[in-house]
Amino acid sequence: MNYKRDERREFFRIDDSLSLSYRQIPADSLPAAVERLENEVDSDFTVLSSLTAVTQEMTGTLHKIELSRPEIAAYLKSLDKKIEILGRALLTQSTELLSQPTQAVNLSASGISFQTSRFVEPGSILELKILLMPSYAGILCFAEVVGCDAVEADASGRAHRLRTNFLNIRGRDRDVLIQHVIQKQGAQLRKARQALELNGGG
C-alpha cells in the first residue's frame, strides 16, 4: 500500500519500544520486492501479524456471540489462543529479533524513526522488519529514509537518528499497526491521567 504525503498527517505518533532490523535495497529492486510481499504466502515472521489482523476483524462478531452464547465465545477465544501459541513458535524459529533487546522508537502507521549506528543517506530505500510488543506481531515493509541526523549516542552506541516514511505496507499490517498505536496511546494517556490524579491535579 502506498501513502500520499497528505495522508501521513492523519496518523498519531507514539514513543514505543520494540525490536527491529533493516537493510538497504536498491531502488530499482523495490517493485519486484513489493510484488513478492503482496502476493506470497505469509512467512513465519509475518504470520502472527496476519493472525492478529483476522482476530481484529472478528472482534465485532465475537462480541455478539459473547452476549448470547458466552460458552461458545469462550471456546473460540481458547482456539484463538492456541493458534497464537503456534504462531509464536514459528516466529521463534524464523527471526533473530526475539533475542535482541528492544529499542526506543517513534512510531505511527505512516513511518518510524529510531537510532542507528551509521549514517544512511536520505532517499535510501529500506526493507524493515518490525516486531511489535507485546503481541509479537511481525511486520515486513519498505520505507524511504527522509532524514538521518547525528544525535547523542544511546546505551548501545547508536549515534544517528534515522527517520523514515513507509512506502509499501500490506493493508492488514497497517491495520495491526494502527490498532497497536491506538492501544499504546490509550495506555499512555491513562497512565498520565492517573499520575495527575495522584499528584492532586485531578
Sine and cosine of phi, psi and omega as CSV:
sin_phi,cos_phi,sin_psi,cos_psi,sin_omega,cos_omega
0.00,0.00,0.76,-0.65,0.02,-1.00
-1.00,-0.09,0.50,-0.87,0.03,-1.00
-0.91,-0.40,0.72,-0.69,0.15,-0.99
-0.99,0.12,0.43,-0.90,-0.09,-1.00
-0.85,0.52,-0.67,0.75,-0.05,-1.00
-0.94,0.33,-0.39,0.92,0.02,-1.00
-0.95,0.32,-0.48,0.88,-0.09,-1.00
-0.91,0.41,-0.46,0.89,-0.06,-1.00
-0.94,0.35,-0.29,0.96,-0.09,-1.00
-0.98,0.20,-0.22,0.98,-0.15,-0.99
-0.99,-0.11,0.68,-0.74,0.10,-0.99
-0.93,0.37,0.49,-0.87,0.10,-1.00
-0.89,-0.46,0.62,-0.79,0.02,-1.00
-0.72,-0.69,0.42,-0.91,0.22,-0.98
-1.00,0.06,0.73,-0.68,-0.12,-0.99
-0.60,-0.80,0.10,-0.99,0.07,-1.00
-0.73,-0.68,0.83,-0.55,-0.05,-1.00
-0.39,-0.92,0.06,-1.00,0.06,-1.00
-0.97,-0.26,0.62,-0.78,0.02,-1.00
-0.44,-0.90,0.32,-0.95,0.15,-0.99
-0.57,-0.82,0.35,-0.94,0.03,-1.00
-0.53,-0.85,0.37,-0.93,0.16,-0.99
-0.59,-0.81,0.58,-0.81,0.00,-1.00
-0.99,0.14,0.67,-0.74,0.03,-1.00
-0.81,-0.58,0.47,-0.88,0.05,-1.00
-0.90,0.44,0.63,-0.77,-0.03,-1.00
-0.85,0.53,-0.58,0.81,-0.06,-1.00
-0.96,0.28,-0.17,0.98,0.05,-1.00
-1.00,-0.07,-0.08,1.00,-0.06,-1.00
-0.88,0.47,-0.74,0.68,-0.03,-1.00
-0.83,0.55,-0.69,0.73,0.00,-1.00
-0.92,0.38,-0.62,0.79,0.01,-1.00
-0.91,0.41,-0.65,0.76,0.02,-1.00
-0.91,0.42,-0.65,0.76,0.01,-1.00
-0.88,0.48,-0.65,0.76,0.04,-1.00
-0.90,0.44,-0.68,0.73,-0.01,-1.00
-0.88,0.47,-0.66,0.75,-0.06,-1.00
-0.97,0.26,-0.53,0.85,-0.19,-0.98
-0.96,-0.28,-0.34,0.94,-0.05,-1.00
-0.99,0.16,0.40,-0.92,0.09,-1.00
-0.91,0.41,0.51,-0.86,-0.01,-1.00
-0.80,0.60,0.65,-0.76,0.13,-0.99
-0.99,0.11,0.15,-0.99,0.06,-1.00
-0.86,0.52,-0.53,0.85,-0.04,-1.00
-0.93,0.36,-0.62,0.79,-0.11,-0.99
-0.99,-0.13,-0.04,1.00,-0.11,-0.99
-0.90,0.44,-0.60,0.80,-0.01,-1.00
-0.93,0.37,-0.56,0.83,0.06,-1.00
-0.89,0.46,-0.69,0.72,0.02,-1.00
-0.91,0.41,-0.65,0.76,0.05,-1.00
-0.90,0.45,-0.64,0.77,0.03,-1.00
-0.89,0.45,-0.65,0.76,0.02,-1.00
-0.89,0.46,-0.68,0.74,0.02,-1.00
-0.90,0.44,-0.66,0.75,0.03,-1.00
-0.87,0.50,-0.66,0.75,0.03,-1.00
-0.89,0.45,-0.63,0.78,0.01,-1.00
-0.91,0.41,-0.49,0.87,-0.05,-1.00
-1.00,0.07,-0.13,0.99,-0.15,-0.99
-0.84,0.55,-0.72,0.69,-0.02,-1.00
-0.89,0.46,-0.71,0.71,0.01,-1.00
-0.90,0.43,-0.67,0.74,-0.01,-1.00
-0.90,0.43,-0.58,0.81,0.02,-1.00
-0.90,0.44,-0.65,0.76,0.03,-1.00
-0.90,0.44,-0.67,0.74,0.03,-1.00
-0.90,0.44,-0.62,0.78,-0.04,-1.00
-0.88,0.47,-0.57,0.83,-0.02,-1.00
-0.94,0.33,-0.58,0.82,-0.08,-1.00
-0.98,-0.20,-0.57,0.82,-0.04,-1.00
-0.71,-0.70,0.96,0.27,-0.08,-1.00
-0.85,0.52,-0.53,0.85,-0.01,-1.00
-0.93,0.37,-0.58,0.82,0.06,-1.00
-0.94,0.34,-0.65,0.76,0.03,-1.00
-0.88,0.48,-0.67,0.74,0.02,-1.00
-0.89,0.45,-0.63,0.77,0.03,-1.00
-0.90,0.43,-0.69,0.73,0.00,-1.00
-0.90,0.43,-0.61,0.79,0.04,-1.00
-0.91,0.42,-0.60,0.80,0.04,-1.00
-0.91,0.41,-0.66,0.75,0.06,-1.00
-0.88,0.47,-0.67,0.74,0.02,-1.00
-0.87,0.49,-0.63,0.77,0.02,-1.00
-0.91,0.41,-0.65,0.76,0.03,-1.00
-0.88,0.47,-0.69,0.73,0.01,-1.00
-0.90,0.44,-0.62,0.78,0.03,-1.00
-0.89,0.46,-0.65,0.76,0.02,-1.00
-0.88,0.47,-0.68,0.74,0.05,-1.00
-0.89,0.46,-0.66,0.75,0.02,-1.00
-0.88,0.48,-0.66,0.75,0.02,-1.00
-0.92,0.40,-0.58,0.82,0.04,-1.00
-0.89,0.45,-0.68,0.73,0.07,-1.00
-0.89,0.46,-0.66,0.75,-0.01,-1.00
-0.88,0.47,-0.65,0.76,0.00,-1.00
-0.85,0.52,-0.57,0.82,-0.03,-1.00
-0.99,0.15,-0.26,0.97,-0.21,-0.98
-0.93,-0.36,-0.21,0.98,-0.10,-1.00
-0.65,-0.76,0.57,-0.82,0.08,-1.00
-1.00,0.08,-0.13,0.99,-0.07,-1.00
-0.90,0.43,-0.48,0.88,0.00,-1.00
-0.89,0.45,-0.48,0.88,-0.02,-1.00
-1.00,0.00,-0.13,0.99,0.00,-1.00
-1.00,0.08,0.56,-0.83,0.13,-0.99
-0.92,0.38,0.52,-0.85,0.06,-1.00
-0.94,0.34,0.30,-0.95,0.05,-1.00
-0.69,-0.72,0.41,-0.91,-0.02,-1.00
-0.96,0.29,0.70,-0.72,0.03,-1.00
-0.65,-0.76,0.27,-0.96,0.23,-0.97
-0.91,-0.41,0.82,-0.57,-0.25,-0.97
-0.74,-0.67,0.62,-0.79,0.21,-0.98
-0.58,-0.82,0.01,-1.00,0.04,-1.00
-0.97,0.25,-0.06,1.00,-0.01,-1.00
-0.92,-0.38,-0.15,0.99,-0.01,-1.00
0.03,-1.00,0.08,-1.00,-0.01,-1.00
-0.54,-0.84,0.58,-0.81,0.14,-0.99
-0.80,-0.61,0.55,-0.84,-0.06,-1.00
-0.32,-0.95,0.27,-0.96,0.02,-1.00
-1.00,0.01,0.59,-0.81,-0.03,-1.00
-0.66,-0.76,0.28,-0.96,-0.11,-0.99
-0.99,0.10,-0.23,0.97,-0.05,-1.00
-0.68,-0.73,0.38,-0.92,0.03,-1.00
-0.96,0.30,0.69,-0.73,0.07,-1.00
-0.84,-0.54,0.79,-0.61,-0.08,-1.00
-0.89,0.46,0.77,-0.63,0.12,-0.99
-0.82,0.57,0.62,-0.78,-0.09,-1.00
1.00,-0.10,-0.23,0.97,0.04,-1.00
-0.92,0.40,0.50,-0.87,0.03,-1.00
-0.97,-0.24,0.76,-0.65,-0.03,-1.00
-0.87,-0.48,0.61,-0.79,0.27,-0.96
-1.00,-0.07,0.85,-0.52,-0.08,-1.00
-0.94,-0.35,0.70,-0.72,0.20,-0.98
-0.91,-0.40,0.87,-0.50,-0.06,-1.00
-0.86,-0.52,0.79,-0.62,0.01,-1.00
-0.91,-0.40,0.96,-0.27,-0.05,-1.00
-0.97,0.26,0.54,-0.84,0.03,-1.00
-0.86,-0.50,0.61,-0.79,0.09,1.00
-0.99,-0.10,0.21,0.98,-0.08,-1.00
-0.97,0.23,-0.34,0.94,-0.09,-1.00
0.88,0.48,0.44,0.90,0.09,-1.00
-0.96,0.27,0.84,-0.54,-0.02,-1.00
-0.99,-0.10,0.78,-0.63,-0.01,-1.00
-0.87,-0.50,0.82,-0.58,0.08,-1.00
-0.95,-0.32,0.83,-0.55,-0.04,-1.00
-0.47,-0.88,0.04,-1.00,0.00,-1.00
-0.84,-0.54,0.63,-0.78,-0.09,-1.00
-0.64,-0.77,0.40,-0.92,0.09,-1.00
-0.96,-0.29,0.71,-0.70,0.05,-1.00
-0.97,0.26,0.84,-0.54,0.01,-1.00
-0.96,-0.27,-0.17,0.99,0.05,-1.00
-0.12,-0.99,0.48,-0.88,0.06,-1.00
-0.50,-0.87,0.96,-0.28,-0.15,-0.99
-0.89,-0.45,0.57,-0.82,0.09,-1.00
-0.94,0.33,0.76,-0.65,0.00,-1.00
-0.68,-0.74,0.09,-1.00,0.09,-1.00
-0.90,0.43,0.73,-0.68,-0.06,-1.00
-0.90,0.44,0.61,-0.79,0.08,-1.00
-1.00,0.10,-0.14,-0.99,-0.08,-1.00
-0.88,0.47,-0.41,0.91,0.00,-1.00
-1.00,-0.10,0.12,0.99,0.05,-1.00
0.99,0.13,0.23,0.97,0.01,-1.00
-0.99,0.14,0.90,-0.44,-0.17,-0.98
-0.90,-0.43,0.35,0.94,0.08,-1.00
-0.74,-0.67,0.68,-0.73,0.08,-1.00
-0.99,-0.15,0.92,-0.40,-0.05,-1.00
-0.99,-0.13,0.80,-0.59,0.01,-1.00
-0.90,-0.44,0.75,-0.66,-0.06,-1.00
-0.73,-0.69,0.44,-0.90,0.22,-0.98
-0.91,-0.42,0.70,-0.71,0.05,-1.00
-0.92,0.39,0.75,-0.66,0.08,-1.00
-1.00,-0.07,-0.70,0.71,-0.04,-1.00
-0.62,-0.78,0.83,-0.56,0.05,-1.00
-0.55,-0.83,0.69,-0.73,-0.03,-1.00
-0.89,0.46,0.56,-0.83,-0.03,-1.00
-0.82,0.57,-0.68,0.74,-0.03,-1.00
-0.92,0.40,-0.57,0.82,0.03,-1.00
-0.94,0.34,-0.60,0.80,0.06,-1.00
-0.88,0.47,-0.66,0.75,0.01,-1.00
-0.88,0.47,-0.67,0.74,0.04,-1.00
-0.89,0.46,-0.66,0.75,-0.01,-1.00
-0.91,0.42,-0.69,0.72,0.02,-1.00
-0.88,0.48,-0.71,0.70,-0.01,-1.00
-0.89,0.45,-0.63,0.77,0.04,-1.00
-0.88,0.48,-0.73,0.69,-0.01,-1.00
-0.89,0.45,-0.69,0.73,0.00,-1.00
-0.88,0.47,-0.70,0.71,-0.01,-1.00
-0.91,0.42,-0.68,0.73,0.01,-1.00
-0.90,0.43,-0.68,0.74,0.01,-1.00
-0.89,0.45,-0.67,0.74,0.04,-1.00
-0.87,0.49,-0.68,0.74,0.01,-1.00
-0.91,0.42,-0.64,0.76,0.01,-1.00
-0.91,0.40,-0.64,0.77,0.01,-1.00
-0.92,0.39,-0.65,0.76,0.03,-1.00
-0.90,0.44,-0.66,0.75,0.00,-1.00
-0.90,0.43,-0.67,0.74,0.01,-1.00
-0.91,0.42,-0.64,0.77,0.00,-1.00
-0.91,0.41,-0.65,0.76,0.02,-1.00
-0.91,0.42,-0.63,0.77,0.03,-1.00
-0.90,0.44,-0.63,0.78,0.02,-1.00
-0.91,0.42,-0.66,0.75,0.00,-1.00
-0.92,0.40,-0.63,0.78,0.01,-1.00
-0.91,0.41,-0.51,0.86,-0.01,-1.00
-1.00,0.04,0.11,0.99,0.06,-1.00
0.99,0.12,0.27,0.96,-0.03,-1.00
-1.00,-0.07,-0.07,1.00,-0.06,-1.00
-0.99,-0.16,0.00,0.00,0.00,0.00
